[in-house]
Amino acid sequence: MTKTANWMTVCQTSDLVDNSGVCALINEQQVALFKLSVREQVQLFAISNWDPIGKANVLYRGLLTSVGETITVASPLYKQRYSLATGQCLDADEIAVRVYPIRIEQQLVQIQIDK
Amino acid sequence: MTMSAQIKSKQQTRIVVVGNGMVGHHFVEQLIQHNANVAQDGQAIHICVLSAEPRLAYDRVHLSEYFSGKTAEELALTTPQYYQQNQVEFKLDAAVVDIDKQAKTVTTVQGEVLAYDKLVLATGSFPFVPPIPGNDQAHCLVYRTIEDLEAINHAAQVSKVGVVVGGGLLGLEAANALKQAGLQTHVVEFAPQLMAVQVDEGGGRLLRSKIEALGVQVHTQKATQNIEKGDSCRYKMCFADGSNLETDMILFSAGIRPQDALARQFDIAIGERGGIKVDNYCQTSAQDIYAIGECALWNNFIFGLVAPGYTMARVAATHILGGDLSFLGADMSTKLKLMGVEVGSIGDAHARQAGALSYIYENQPQGLYKKIVVDATKQKLLGAVLVGDTSDYDTLLQYALNGIDLPEFPESLILPAGSEGKPGLGADALPSTATICSCHNVSKGDIIAAFDNGACSVGDIKSCTKASSGCGGCSALLKSVCDSELSKRGVEVKKDICEHFAYSRQELFHLVKVGHIKTFDSLLEKHGHGLGCEICKPAAASILASVWNEFILKPDHVSLQDTNDTYLGNMQKDGTYSIIPRIAGGEITPDKLIVLGQVGKKYNLYTKITGGQRIDLFGARVDQLPEIWEILINAGFETGHAYAKSLRTVKSCVGSTWCRFGVQDSVGQAIDLENRYKGLRAPHKIKFAVSGCTRECAEAQSKDIGVIATENGWNLYVCGNGGMKPRHADLFATDLDSATLVKYIDRILMFYVRTADRLQRTSVWLENLEGGLDYLKQVVIEDSLGLVEALEKQMQLVVDSYQCEWRTAIESQASRKRFRQFVNSDKVDSNIVFVQERQQIRPATEAEKQSYLQQADIKTSEVV
């Protein structure tokens, strides 16, 4: 992350869907936002929406899954799993997608992204 | 000693292989493996394959599957690419016409001369056609190559009656092919019984009655003397006893003869009745010339099965490479299913050895015949015959092959299990020398060694030892050996659906139903752990829908669905969706057709007719789906569930309303059935078809549920499949009235929904159902489990709670919100770009996108 990175507001928390994904467009970049909500515990993740294997902007439509302790999303096209925390593809060592820091400030969802 | 150890010189050994059948190809594979092993020192051998056929090796054992839809490509055992990658030179249509033993060269029919250091004849065999006057007419054919099958197909299209000459194993397979082609089929056999080589008289009698019950007429002790012009059919076969038989086509399958013409011509020793004589190393009488497979005569015997041929291939390859392996005969036991009739034959089936004693069990009401042959001391099993039920085959074969001592009362091996049960011969009782897979010569010891080297599953064993990848007959035995070995190593053999639930799908179904569980969260909390995954979430969603049938986009369920279910459409490669409204039975009004055309035009969608008599509209962006569906629903359409594991379509022919031949209203029946079962979530998709007469224009026998009209009602077929692994549906019940038809379908489908594995089609489900079709009939028709009322009730609940998911989705603002591409923008996905092809759109290729984006520098897809 470079110094110029800033927190940008993306949407309301109510725009997120429990245990599923939505997509935001920020500076022409598509970012997939996921909300994990298990027994009142909420975790947020943001990764690039681009599926580098299927070559389409679809990752936000994937299923949230867990592999051991790792929380992942499975691509809806060819089912490769990506770690939401690191962006690493679990099914192809050489492939990873970009991960963005994400937080909630006063009911607003914000991510950190280059200007 | 390893094969490679002996060849030290840098000079290449030139090996020419004549013939590329299954055995010839197996030989080449052995050499390729050897080349791979010595690759670091450069190639030790050069291989050249000469095939007289226009294609490389294919699977002749499963040739009859060509008639049930397998293509020549699917039957292929190898590809030109594979040979090229492994530096195997090959020439097709290159029959050998000359062998010069002095100069060590062969000449092909094209005149090409090739030098060899070692020559291997794998020329196989040819079908024996009895010397009957008239046997060379246009529709008198044989059954051996793919070209033969093509000719049979053509002849069958212009024939009503077909005769197979020869009632052996291949003859019965050929008869099955004719029957499947819809011909009135006869088998003519010279001997007094069918399969006289493998089966004794008692077994032959039962086999005959079973095959006749399937509608194939059997004529034994018939010697054909003449084939002349027929009166009612194309030909008339005249028999020695004065009788005759009229037929439109004749298939000769009266045994094989070794293809030894080259040996005869060029002075290589052959047997009195043909076959190239070979020794224990498969060497012929000529120096540096080998013969393997069906052309080779060992100890005055021709081996017409693939497993001994493979053994010969290994022996010859090893000998050429300087190793030490010899051919010492082979076991000719076989197990097969002919027209659904199980037949097994082991060793000395006819009790010909001196002092041999037999035990016979025959059960005429159930159509079973079992015989075992033991030695005079009743210690060892010499042979066996099984007709109607081959479940004891594996055990008996192991007794015979490994010389295992028989139990005190050998007859207990074939008698029905009484209260004390059968003496089992588990995998543990086998010695490690026991051959598990005879096609690839894999012993129990080889399997244990593979586990020692890190294999962890049946799949691993299959890929590293090739066990069970030949004829597949040993798959059950292989599994039990693997299971036993795994459990010895402390590996639990699990049926768990995934890491989050220690249950099978069937168990999960039970837990949901009995525990009144309505959400995935509570299922996970009570019975699972972790978050779930792409396997258990959709499986649970399907189970919950089958049991409770709630709206699948309800907040509790939405996060479980695979993407197609979440967005109620089929995602295509570029992330757009296709839209398929329901067109029940394929019946649609002109007004509705116009609406589909208008929608396609307005949203610039690619349109195509599907295989299930519907219309598919491609290229809709996720954000366009709700408004498109709003238009469709207002015009009277509803969702087609094309995205779901559920009922897809009920295909129909036009039926008695319009068709001159129809005997019932197939369209009306199809519409009723489609409307009843639409929306039923199941382990996999389900397809139906209804045909209005036996011409079967709706192709109902390739569907999960097939219905064919008769004069008296409806015949019900179950568990067919087209697609990747075609399976003919089984006839389940005949001449049903509509009410009974629906009742049976209710029960069958709900039983499938309850007991199948995840993503298991009905065809595979039935294949794996213990007891098979008969068991299913008992459960559904005779109510052997006392379940039918519950099954019907469950189905009625699903039928009564049907809703069009798209209607529910567009009526709810919360659901509609899900279909936005971006939560913070109304822009559309700039990566979706179309180009024109044949007056319609198609997704742009990567290259097209690049050039398009560079030219236009436009970041949205609102062009085109």
Contacts between the chains, C-beta under 8 A, distances in Angstrom:
chain1	res1	chain2	res2	distance
A	10	B	823	7.2
A	10	B	824	5.7
A	11	B	823	4.4
A	11	B	824	5.1
A	15	B	823	4.4
A	15	B	824	7.9
A	17	B	558	7.1
A	17	B	559	7.3
A	17	B	818	7.0
A	18	B	555	7.0
A	18	B	559	6.5
A	19	B	531	8.0
A	19	B	559	3.8
A	20	B	558	6.4
A	20	B	559	4.4
A	20	B	566	7.8
A	22	B	820	7.7
A	22	B	823	4.8
A	23	B	821	6.2
A	23	B	822	5.5
A	23	B	823	6.8
A	24	B	822	5.8
A	24	B	823	5.4
A	24	B	824	4.9
A	24	B	825	7.6
A	25	B	822	4.4
A	25	B	824	6.3
A	25	B	825	4.4
A	25	B	827	5.9
A	26	B	824	7.6
A	28	B	830	7.7
A	28	B	859	6.5
A	30	B	822	7.6
A	30	B	829	7.4
A	33	B	823	7.5
A	36	B	531	7.4
A	38	B	531	6.8
A	50	B	831	8.0
A	54	B	573	7.1
A	54	B	575	7.9
A	55	B	846	6.8
A	56	B	573	6.9
A	56	B	574	5.3
A	56	B	575	3.8
A	56	B	831	6.4
A	57	B	575	5.9
A	57	B	829	5.1
A	57	B	831	5.2
A	58	B	563	7.6
A	58	B	571	7.2
A	58	B	575	4.4
A	61	B	563	4.6
A	61	B	566	6.7
A	61	B	567	6.8
A	61	B	571	7.4
A	61	B	575	7.9
A	61	B	622	7.7
A	62	B	563	6.8
A	63	B	533	7.3
A	63	B	534	4.7
A	63	B	537	5.8
A	63	B	538	7.6
A	63	B	559	7.8
A	63	B	560	7.9
A	63	B	562	6.6
A	63	B	563	7.5
A	64	B	531	6.5
A	64	B	532	8.0
A	64	B	559	6.6
A	65	B	531	6.4
A	65	B	532	6.5
A	65	B	533	3.7
A	65	B	534	5.4
A	65	B	537	7.3
A	66	B	500	7.3
A	66	B	530	4.3
A	66	B	531	3.7
A	66	B	532	6.9
A	66	B	533	6.5
A	67	B	499	7.6
A	67	B	533	7.1
A	68	B	499	7.5
A	68	B	530	7.9
A	71	B	531	6.6
A	74	B	533	7.3
A	74	B	534	4.1
A	76	B	562	7.3
A	76	B	563	3.5
A	76	B	571	5.8
A	77	B	571	6.9
A	77	B	573	7.0
A	77	B	575	7.6
A	79	B	534	6.1
A	81	B	534	7.7
